[in-house]
Amino acid sequence: MTVGSDFQKRIMGYGLMTAEIVYRMPDHPRFLQSYLWQTEDLAPHFPELNKFLEFWEKEIEARIHSVRIAHQDLLEPVDFRYAKGGIAIH
């Protein structure tokens, strides 16, 4: 049985990250719009989010006003415990 990369990422501290990106389009600068994006990312540096924001700045005409982040640790190494006993089921 092989361990998947998603499991390995969770062991390393990656967790579900949700980013709300508030932006303005050049043709309607008075209006703020919102874009929600989710991925697994590593807090507190958020390398995946930084890559996405760099892509946004280069490829999308909209200018970012603000970014709000929520991060949920899905699984950490301290969540593992070895059982010190057994249960007999008849």
N, C-alpha and C positions, 0 to 999 in steps of 0.2 A: 504494500500500500504506500503510495507516494503522498507527500504533503503538498497541497496546492499553494500557489503563490499568494492567494487571498488570505489563507490561514497564516502564512509566514509574515505577511504585512501586518496582520493584527497582533501577532506576537511582538513585532518590532515597535508597536505603539500606534500604528495607523488606526484611525477611527473615522466614522462617518462625519463628513464636514459639509455643512450647507452654507453657501454664500449668497447673500442678497446684494446684487450689484445695481446701484442706482446710477442712472446715466442720462445724458442729454444728447439729442440728435442735433446735428448742425442746422437743419432746416426748421426746427422748432426749439430754439434754445430756452424758452421759458417753461417748457414742460419737462418734468422729471418722469422717467420711466424706470421700471424695475425688472430685473432678470434674476431668477433663482437658478442656482447651479449646485449639484451635489456630486461628491466623489469621496473616495477614501484618501485621507491626507494625514500628515504627521504634524501634530501640534508641538510646539508653538510657532515653528518656522513656516509651515504650510508650503512645501516645495511645489506641490501640484497646483495650488491656487496661484502661486507666483508665476508659474509657466503659463497658466491660462490668462492671467492679467497681462503678461508680456505679449501674448498672441493678440489679445484684444487691442492693446495700444497700437500694434503694428498693422493689423488687418481690418479693424472695424472703425468706421468713421465716428461713431458715438464717443463722446468724452465722458469718462467716469467721474461721477460726483462723489460717491462714497461706496464703501464695501462693508457689510456687516456679516460677521462670521459666527456660526454655532458649530461646535465640535463635540461629538459623542464618542467616548472611548468604548469600543465594542467588546474588546477582550484584551486583558493585560496578563503578563506572566504571573502576577500574584493571584490571578483567578484560578490557577491550577493547584489542586491539593491531591495527594495520594491517599487512597483509602487505607485505613489501619484496621481493617476487619472485613468480615464477610456476612452475607445474609443468606440463610438457607430457606428456599421456597419449596414447599411440599407439593 
